[in-house]
Amino acid sequence: MNSKIIWPSVALISGTVLTIIGILLTVGYIMEAYIARIGEPDQSLLFWYLPLLIIGLIAFVTGLSTGIWGFNRLRKINHQDPSNDGHDLK
């Protein structure tokens, strides 16, 4: 494996994992804070689950930007590689 594609590959994989974690935490907040509490008179638990939402949104944005950077960098490396003549099928 070429050493210049290791970091973009790691960025793409970790960005994808962080994006999925962010989505799961945000959905977890919606499920626990809103859907599970429908009809209950005490809505104070909305604030107890707020860290799930904040961490989920931060993980989603960070993962998305890291994944996009890794994808674009890998694409740029692939287009600049002189040994790549467009016939990658073997």
N, C-alpha and C positions, 0 to 999 in steps of 0.2 A: 504494500500500500504506500502510496506517495505521501511523504511527510507533510506536504502543504495542504492536503485535503483532510488531515486528521481533525484540526480544530473546527473548521466549518461543519464537518460531519458530527462532531460532538455537540456543537451549538445547535444543529438541526434536531438531533435526537433529544437533547435536554430541553430545547424550546418546545418541542411537541409534548413532552411529558409535563412540563410546567403549565402549558396551556390546558391540558386535560385536568390537571389538579385544580387549576383555577376555576374551570367550569364546574367541577364536582363540588368545590367549596361554596361557590355561589349558588348552585342548585340546592345544596344542603341548607344554606341559610334560608332560601325561599321556602323549602319544605318544612323546616322546623319553626321558623319564626312566623310565617303567614298561614300556610295551609294547615298545619297541625293545630293552630290556635283559632281557627275560624269559629266564631260563636261564643268564645270564652270571654267573660267580662274583664279579665285581667290581661292586658296586652303589654305588660312591663317586660316580658321576656324578649320582646323585639330587640331591646338594647343589649341583652346578655349574649345574643348570638351575633351581634354586630362585628366582632373580630373575624368571624368566618367570612363575612362579606368583604371586609377590607382586605384581608389576606388573599382571598380568592380573586378579587379584582387586580391586586398587585401581581399575583402569580400569573394571571391570564395575560395582562399587558406585557409583562416581562418575557413570558414564554413566547408570546406571539412575535414580539420584536426580535428576540434571539433566533427563533426559527426562521423568520423571514431573512435575517442577515445571513444565517448559515446557508439557506437555500440559494440566495442570490450570489453569495461567494462561491459556492460549488458550481453554479451555472457559469459564472465568469471564468473560473479555473478550467472548466471543461471546454469553453469556447477558445481559450488562449492556448490550450495544449497543442503543440505542433504535431504530436504523434497521433492525435485524434483526426482521422481523415473522414469521419462520418460513417465508417463501416464498422460499427462495434459488434455486429452480429457475427457469431462464430459457429 
